């Protein structure tokens, strides 16, 4: 897997390069700003990118904007965003095109090497990998008129695990229920969120997007 990294903190950037290289990932470029990141994506056509939300020059959302632009120019480009804080609107903006291949992790997760690498591979494979802390905070932010309020407690648990990027079998194992029960809960989620049947290939991503946009 070929990866481009955009991280302005030199220690973290070099740490990411070492971590990924040791894991057999081909790091094609590691840059510290949004402009060089976009140039590297165009030049190297990576299989996935790892981007800090806050990059020079403004240190606000330059990295996010660059990631969104990269996905516009290169549709479906898998993006794993790193942030020091929970800012769920950033994750929602990346998911807005419905294409999947998006992850949002707090930087503290990088030190948990297996979790970080698992998230990167899930994103590179077209899935999602939302930080559990983002999901935890969203659970207490729903509005009274939110369609998610129609979900049962178990359906909310399933949707939260979907947002973290887990597949059906893993969800079944984590909740100690059958695969068939997971399929049933997911069908109910799609129905209650009014996700159209002709979007079957993207309904899982659309459900996660609805979840993120509900706060």
N, C-alpha and C positions, 0 to 999 in steps of 0.2 A: 504494500500500500504506500502510495506517495502522498506526502503531507506538506503543507505550507503552514508556518506558524507566524502569527503577528502578536507580539507581546513586548511592551516597552520596558518592563522591568528586566534588566540584563540577567540577574541571577535566575529568575524564573524561566526566562527564555532559554538560557543555556541548560537549565535543569530539564526542561521539556525536550530539548534536542537529545540530551543524554538518555533520558527515560525512553523516548520513542525509538531511538537508534538501538538501544540495548534490547528492545522488544522486537527488533527486526523490521521496524518501520523506516521507510526511506524518506528522510526529511530533506525536501528539495530546496527549501529556503526558510530562513528564520529572520524576520525583520521587526523593526520597532515602530513602524508608523503605517497609516492607512494607505498612503500613496504607493509605497514600496510593496505593500501587501497585494494591492490590485495588480500591479505590474508583474509580481511573481506568479499570481494565479493565471494570468494570461500567458506568461512565458512557459510555465511548468505544467499547466493543466493537471493539478493534483487530484487524487481520489477523494481527499477530504482536507478541510482547513481547520485550524484551531486559532481562535481570535479572541483577544481581550476586548471587552466592550469599550473601555476607555483608553483611547490612543491619542498621541499628539495629532493636531496641535492644540485642541481645546480640552482634551481629557474629559469629555462628557460622554458622547456616544459615537465618536468617530469610528471606532472599530465595528460597532453594530451597523452603521450606515455603509461602511465598506463591505461588510458581509452581505447586506441586502443587495448592494450594487453588484457584487460578484455573482450572486444567484440570479440577478436579472440578466447579466451578460452571459452567464454559463448556467442555464436552467438546471435545477436539480443538484447543484453542487452541494455536497454534504458539509454542513457547518456546525462545529462544536464551539459554542461561545463560553468564555470564562468571565466571571465577574466576582468582585469582592463582596457584592451585596445582592440581596434578593430584589430584583427589578423585573417582575413578571411580564410587564408590557414589552420588554425587549424580546423575550421568548415568543410572545404572541405575534409580534411583528414578523419575526422570521418564519413562523408557521403559516402566515397569512396566505401564502401562495398555494397551500394545500398539498405541496409536493413531498413532504416528509424530509428525512435526512437532516434533522435539526436536533441539536442538543444544547442545553443550558446548564452549566455546572458552576457552583461556587469554587473559587480558587483553592479552598481548603481541601477539596476532593482530590486534587492532583497528587497529594501525598499518599493517598490510598490507591496505590498503583494499579491493582487489579480492577478496582471499580472504574478508575479513569480509562484504562485501556478497553474495558468492556463497553463503556459508554461510547468511546471513539469508534469501535468496530460496529456497534449498533447503528450509529449515525451514518457511518460509511456505507452500511448496508441498506440505507433508506429508511431506517426507523427513527424513533425519537428517544431522547434521553434527558428528561427533565430532572433537575436536582430535587431530592426529597424535601429539602427545606422550603423550596418554592411551593411544592404541593401542600406541605403542612400549613403554610401561611394562607394559601388560597381557601383551605377548608373553613376558615373562620371569616371570610370576606364576602360571602354571597349575599346578594340583595334578596329582599322578600319576594320580588316578582321574577327572580331568576328561574328559568326552566329547569336548572339543575336541582332546584328544590323539590321537583317531582320525583327525583330518584330516591330509591330506598337506601338505607345505610350500606347494605352490601354492594349495591350498584355503584355508590360513591367510592367505596373501597376499590372496586374493580377499575373504575375510571382513573382513580389516582395512580394505581399501579400501571395502567396503560400509559398514563402521562410520563411516568418514569421510564417507560420504554420496554417494559417486560412483555414477553409473549404469553399466549394463553396458557401454555403448559406451566410456565413459571408462576403465573398468577394463581393457577389451581393449586400448585404446591405450597405457595406462600399463605394462601387462605384456607388450606386443607379442605378443598372441595374438589369435585370432579371436573374434568375438562368440559363435559356436557353442561354442567352448571355455569361455568364461565361463559360458554357460547350463549347460553340463554340470557345471562345478565347483560352481555354485550349487545345482543339483539334488542333487549329492552332499552338500553341506553340510546342506541341509534333511533329507536322509535320515539322515545320521549324527547329527544333533542331535535326531532323532525329532520333527520338527515336523509336526503332523497336516495332511493334505492339505486338510481342510475349513477351514483357516485360511490359504488361499492368498493372500488379500488382505493378510495381516499377517505372513506368514512371514519376510519380509526383516527387519522390525523385531524379530520374536521371535529371529531368529538373532543380531542385534546385541545384544539384551538378554542372551542366553545368553553371549555373548562378554564383556560387561561384568561379568556376575555371576560369572564363572569365576575372578576373582582373589581 
